[in-house]
Amino acid sequence: MSPPAYVEQGRGGDTLVFLHGVGGGHAAWDDQLPYFAGLGYRAVAWDQPGYGESPLVEPYDLERVAGALLSLIERLGDSPVVLVGHSMGGFVAQEAYARFPQRIKALALCFTSAAFGGSGGDFQRQFIAARIAPLNQGRSMAEISARLMASMRGSRSRPGGLERAQQIMAGVPPSTYRKAVELLTTFDRRALLPRIEIPTLLLAGGEDRTAPPSVMERMAQKISAAEYVLLDGCGHLGPMDQPAEFNRALAACLERHTNRKKA
């Protein structure tokens, strides 16, 4: 499998790999890469298969997406990495830990959950129908992004963050978006949580309706080495919603486990 496309900054000994959400791409981490490179980390942001310059994988399932991530980690070197996953990226991070835990030294699960919906299939089918219907009606990704992202900001969002998020999502290929939406609905790693044995940050938004803080707090309670941090007034767009607060929270957690200094 060919490694996916990625961008990187910094040459530190500890490598952070940032994993974006369904409406994202590597540019979703533009406020994080220079910040953490400045702290002495090697900061890497990938394009999940089908995003940016990364080739699609077929079938588009969690096994193959995680396999693409493993190929990237192997390309980056022999040392275990820190995975920082936002929303769908949090799903991929958990899937990766379930499949190759020896390659991961710490996790940051941000604005995400341990499973998609309930145990039945009705919610999943309704979600797919609601997210894909606008494409079937001829709407562009820009139109879909403008409507969807506006509902995901928080009351303390940084000016310009919403517009950036909309612009990034508008560039996602419609075919990839369809596949990624369906991928979300197949995820369930609730049984994994008690088996996570590495330092894990659970970062939640106080106004996130997609991954509510109550859900993330329950996740943290099931992980022995977990830290739970809540960003007040933050919506689901986290790294773009409140980049300064997000960076400080992640840096503080990393400092305790990688011996890096805070900015």
C-alpha positions in Angstrom: 0.0 0.0 0.0 1.3 3.4 -1.0 1.7 5.9 2.0 -0.9 8.6 2.0 0.0 12.3 1.4 1.0 14.4 4.3 2.7 17.6 5.4 5.1 18.1 8.2 6.9 20.7 10.2 9.6 20.4 12.8 12.3 17.7 13.4 11.8 16.9 17.1 12.3 13.4 18.5 8.6 12.9 19.2 6.3 12.7 16.2 2.7 13.9 16.4 0.4 12.6 13.7 -2.8 14.7 13.3 -5.9 13.0 11.8 -8.7 15.2 10.4 -12.5 14.8 10.4 -14.9 13.9 7.7 -15.0 17.5 6.3 -11.3 18.1 6.7 -7.9 17.5 5.3 -4.4 18.3 6.4 -5.2 22.1 6.3 -7.5 21.6 9.2 -4.3 21.5 11.3 -2.7 24.7 10.0 -2.9 26.3 13.5 -1.3 23.2 15.2 1.7 22.3 13.0 3.8 25.4 13.5 2.8 25.6 17.1 4.0 22.1 18.0 7.0 22.3 15.7 8.0 25.4 17.7 7.8 23.3 20.9 10.3 20.8 19.5 8.0 18.2 18.1 7.8 16.7 14.6 4.3 17.6 13.6 2.7 15.7 10.7 -0.9 16.1 9.3 -2.1 13.5 6.8 -4.7 13.5 4.1 -6.9 10.4 4.8 -7.3 8.2 1.7 -9.4 10.0 -0.8 -8.6 13.4 0.6 -6.1 15.8 -1.0 -3.4 13.9 -2.9 -4.0 10.6 -1.1 -5.2 7.8 -3.3 -8.4 6.1 -2.3 -8.4 2.6 -0.8 -11.0 0.0 -1.8 -13.1 -1.1 -0.2 -13.2 2.1 1.9 -13.3 0.5 5.3 -11.7 1.0 8.7 -9.2 -1.9 8.1 -7.8 -0.3 5.0 -7.9 3.3 6.2 -6.0 2.1 9.3 -3.6 0.2 7.1 -2.9 3.4 5.2 -2.1 5.1 8.5 0.3 2.3 9.4 2.1 2.8 6.1 2.5 6.4 6.9 3.8 5.7 10.5 6.3 3.2 9.1 7.5 5.8 6.6 8.0 8.3 9.4 10.5 6.0 11.2 10.7 3.3 13.8 9.7 5.1 16.9 6.1 5.0 18.2 4.0 8.2 17.5 1.4 10.2 19.2 -1.9 10.2 17.3 -4.1 13.3 17.6 -7.5 12.6 16.1 -10.4 15.0 15.6 -13.9 13.6 15.1 -13.5 10.9 12.4 -9.8 11.1 13.0 -10.5 10.0 16.6 -12.2 7.0 15.2 -9.2 6.2 13.0 -6.8 6.7 16.0 -8.8 4.2 18.1 -8.9 1.8 15.3 -5.2 2.1 14.8 -4.5 1.4 18.5 -6.7 -1.7 18.3 -4.7 -3.0 15.3 -1.1 -1.9 16.0 -0.7 -0.6 19.6 3.0 -1.0 19.6 3.4 1.9 17.1 1.5 4.4 19.2 2.9 6.0 22.4 0.0 8.3 23.3 -3.5 9.3 22.1 -5.4 12.6 21.9 -9.0 11.8 21.1 -10.7 15.1 20.4 -14.4 15.9 19.8 -15.1 12.2 19.1 -16.6 9.1 20.5 -16.0 5.4 20.9 -18.8 4.3 18.6 -21.2 5.8 16.1 -24.8 5.8 17.3 -26.5 3.0 19.0 -26.3 -0.8 18.4 -29.2 -0.8 15.9 -29.0 0.3 12.3 -31.8 2.8 12.0 -29.8 5.8 13.3 -26.9 4.9 10.9 -29.2 4.7 7.9 -30.9 8.0 8.8 -27.6 9.7 9.2 -26.3 8.5 5.8 -29.5 9.5 4.1 -29.4 13.0 5.7 -25.8 13.6 4.9 -25.9 12.2 1.4 -29.3 13.5 0.3 -28.0 17.0 -0.6 -25.4 15.5 -3.0 -28.2 13.4 -4.6 -30.2 16.6 -5.0 -27.3 18.2 -6.9 -25.9 20.4 -4.1 -22.2 21.2 -4.2 -19.8 20.5 -1.4 -19.5 24.2 -0.9 -23.3 24.5 -0.3 -23.3 21.5 2.0 -20.3 22.8 3.9 -21.9 26.2 4.5 -25.0 24.7 6.0 -23.4 21.9 8.0 -20.4 23.8 9.4 -22.5 26.7 10.7 -24.2 24.3 13.1 -20.9 23.1 14.5 -19.3 26.3 15.8 -19.3 27.4 19.5 -20.2 30.6 21.1 -16.6 31.4 21.7 -15.4 30.5 18.3 -12.4 32.4 16.9 -13.3 34.8 14.1 -12.6 33.3 10.8 -12.5 29.7 12.1 -15.9 28.8 10.6 -15.0 30.3 7.2 -11.8 28.2 7.1 -13.7 25.1 8.1 -16.2 25.7 5.3 -13.5 26.3 2.8 -11.7 23.1 3.7 -14.8 21.0 3.5 -15.8 22.6 0.2 -12.7 21.0 -1.3 -13.5 17.4 -0.3 -14.4 15.3 -3.4 -18.0 14.3 -3.3 -17.2 10.7 -3.9 -14.8 10.7 -0.9 -17.4 12.4 1.3 -19.9 9.7 0.4 -17.5 6.9 1.4 -16.3 8.7 4.6 -19.9 9.2 5.8 -20.6 5.5 5.4 -17.3 4.7 7.1 -18.3 6.6 10.2 -21.4 4.5 10.7 -19.4 1.2 10.9 -17.2 2.3 13.8 -17.6 0.7 17.3 -14.6 0.4 19.6 -16.3 0.7 23.0 -14.8 -2.6 24.1 -11.3 -1.2 23.5 -11.5 1.6 26.0 -10.6 -0.4 29.1 -7.7 -2.0 27.2 -6.0 1.4 26.3 -2.8 1.4 28.4 -1.0 4.5 27.1 -1.5 8.2 28.0 -4.7 9.4 26.5 -6.2 12.9 26.4 -9.9 13.3 25.9 -10.6 16.8 24.7 -14.2 17.9 24.5 -16.1 21.0 23.5 -18.7 22.4 26.0 -21.0 23.2 23.1 -20.3 20.2 20.9 -23.6 18.6 19.9 -21.9 16.0 17.6 -19.6 14.5 20.3 -21.2 15.8 23.5 -19.0 16.3 26.5 -21.0 13.8 28.5 -20.1 11.2 26.0 -16.4 12.0 26.1 -16.3 12.2 29.9 -17.8 8.6 30.0 -15.1 7.5 27.6 -12.4 9.0 29.9 -13.8 7.1 32.9 -13.2 3.8 31.1 -9.5 4.5 30.1 -7.1 4.0 33.0 -4.5 6.5 31.8 -6.9 9.2 30.6 -7.1 12.9 31.1 -10.3 14.8 30.4 -10.3 18.5 29.4 -13.3 20.6 28.5 -13.1 23.7 26.4 -15.9 26.1 27.4 -17.9 27.6 24.6 -16.3 25.4 22.0 -18.2 23.6 19.3 -17.3 20.5 17.2 -14.7 22.4 15.1 -12.2 22.3 18.0 -8.8 23.0 16.4 -10.2 25.7 14.2 -12.9 26.9 16.7 -10.5 27.6 19.6 -7.0 26.9 18.3 -5.1 28.7 21.1 -7.0 26.9 23.8 -6.8 23.6 22.0 -3.0 23.9 21.5 -2.4 24.8 25.2 -4.5 21.8 26.4 -2.7 19.3 24.1 0.7 20.8 24.9 0.2 20.6 28.6 -0.7 16.9 28.3 2.2 16.1 26.0 4.6 17.9 28.3 3.9 15.5 31.1 4.6 12.5 28.9 7.3 13.7 26.4 9.3 16.1 28.5 8.7 19.0 26.2 8.4 22.6 27.5 5.2 24.5 27.2 5.1 27.6 25.0 
